Amino acid sequence: MYETRRQKLAHPVTFFKRLLRSLGLGFLAIFFAQLIGMLGYHFFEKMPWVDAFVNAAMILSGMGPMGALATTNGKIFAGCYALFSGLAFILIIGLIFAPILHRLFHRFHLENDDESE
């Protein structure tokens, strides 16, 4: 998917295509994580869809829930969703920034290889 250490730096168009693909995958992951949260809050806590949306968005963004939870199943879901959201956040950030970091490190290695010759 990416060029190796010995290959030259990818063309800017190739880099931007990679960046757009990783942004698209990141937004797709956010969409599915949000959907999981909305479904959980709607079915376990019996929240209306709008309230389920805002609670899932607040948990997914790291802000915390909007209101108190009433059911035991809802509380268990919220705890599991909060743990999932923390891991999803790390995964999504890595997915989005992978092309940028790869290009930065690749350029750094190419400069070091030129200096050592």
N, C-alpha and C positions, 0 to 999 in steps of 0.2 A: 504494500500500500504506500509506503514511504520509500524515498531513496536511501540507499545505504551510505555508510560513511565515506566510501571511495567515490561515489557518484557526485556529479556537480549538483548545485542547488537547483531545485525545481523552478520552472518558469513561473512568473507571478500569476498567470492565468490558472495554471495547475494548482498553485497554492490557494487561490481564491475559490476554486471549485471544491477543494478539500475542506476549506473553512465553511463554505455554504453547506456542504454535506454534513459536517459535524454539528453545525448550528441546527440544521433540520432534524438530525437525530436527537439532539438535546431537547428541542422543543417537543418532539414526539414523546420522548421519555417524560417530560414534564406533564404533557397532556394525559398520559396513561397513569402517572402517579396521582394526578389530581382526580382523575376518574375513579380510581380505587378509593380514594378518600371520600369522595362524594357518595359513592355507592354504600360504603360502610356507615357513614353518618346517617344517610337516609334510611337504611334498613335496620341498623342496630339501635339507633337513637331516635328514629321516627321523625327526623328533621325534615322540613320542607326543602326542596331542591336548592333554593337560594341560600338558606342557612347552612346546608350541607356544603355548598360551594365555598362559602366564606370561611367556614371552619377548616375545611381541607386546605384551602389556600393559606390560611394563617399558620397551620401546622407545617405545611410543606415549605413555607418561607422561613420558618424558625421563630415566628412571633408568638405562638401559643394559641390555645383555643379562645373563641369569642365568649362563650358562656359556660355555665356549669353543666355537667353531664348528669342525666337522671337515672340511667339504667346501668346495671353491672356489665352487661354485654357491650354497651357503648363505651364504658370506661376501659374495658380490656381492649376493645378495638382501637380506641384513641391512643393507648399506650403503645400498642404494636405499630400503629400507623406512624407515631412519632419516631420510633426507632427506625422504621423503614425509611421515613423521610430524611433522617440524618444521613443514612447511607446513600440514598438516592441523590441527595444534594452533592455529595462528594463524587459520585459516579458521573453525574451530569456535568459538573464543572470540569472534570478530567476529560470527558468526551468533547466538550466545546473547545477547551484550550489545547488539546493534543496537537493539532496542526501548527499552532502558533509556537508552542514550546519546541516541537520538532524542528521547525525552520530556524529558530533561534540557536538551538544546540548544534544543528547541522552547519550553520554559518560559522559558529564559533570553532568547530572542529576543522572546517575547511581552512580558516585563517591560521589555525595552529599548524596544520599540515604544510601550508605554504611557507611558514616561518622556519620550520625544521628542515626543509630541503636545502 
